[in-house]
Amino acid sequence: MEPLWIAISIIAMVVIVVLLLISRRKGKQLLNPSNLLILGISCVVLGIIFGDERLIGYSFIGVGVVLSVIDAIRNREQ
């Protein structure tokens, strides 16, 4: 059953990223978070959702935090 949840989470993350890329092209937004930040936040949320399985949950949280830090460093330099 666990591989099914992993596959569902990966598919959901891909769908979220694709929808965000499509919606960013349509118009201006007041707050314009980067795609990297949104992906990082999505990974953290997936880590919280899959927190019962420590390896999967902590991996998602770790990847999300790293992506958010990379985005913060990139935005600071601009």
N, C-alpha and C positions, 0 to 999 in steps of 0.2 A: 504494500500500500504506500510506503514511503516514496518509492521512485515515481509513483503517480503524482504525489504532491510536489515533488521537485520539478517534474515536467510541467505541471500546471503553473508553478511559480515562475519558471523561466519563460513560458509562453506569455504569461501576464505581463512580465517585465518588458518583453519585446513589444507587445501590443501598446503598452504605455509609452514607450520611447517613440514608436512610429506615430502614434496619435499626437504626441507633443511636437514632433518634427513637422507634421502636417499643419497643426494649428498655429505654429509660430510663423508660418509663411503668409497666413491670411491677413493679419493686421497688427497694428501696434497694441502693446499691452502697457498698462501703467507700471507694474512691476515686472521687470524682464529678467527672471532667473535663467541662468544658463542651463543647457541640457545636461551638463555634467553634474550640476547641483541637484537637479531633479532626479537623475539616475541614482545619485548617492542617497538621497532621501528615500527613494523607492527601495533600495537595498536595505536600508536600516529598518524600514517598516516590514519588509519581508523577513528580516532577521527576528523582529519581535514576534511576528506571526508564527514562525517556525522555531520559537524558543524552546519548545519541548525537546527537540533533538539538538543537543548542544553544539555539535560540530557544524551542522547546517546553519543554525541560528547565529552563532558567533562569527561564522565565515561571512554571512551576509552583512552583519553589522560592521565587521572589520573592513570589508570592501567599500561599504557605504561611507564610512568615516574617512577612509583614504581618498575616495573620490571627492568628497566635500572639502577636504584640506587642499587637495590639488587645485580645485576650483577657486578656493579662497586665495591661494598664492598667485594664481594666474590673474585674478581680478585686482589684486593689490598692486601688481606691477603695471597695470594699464593706467 
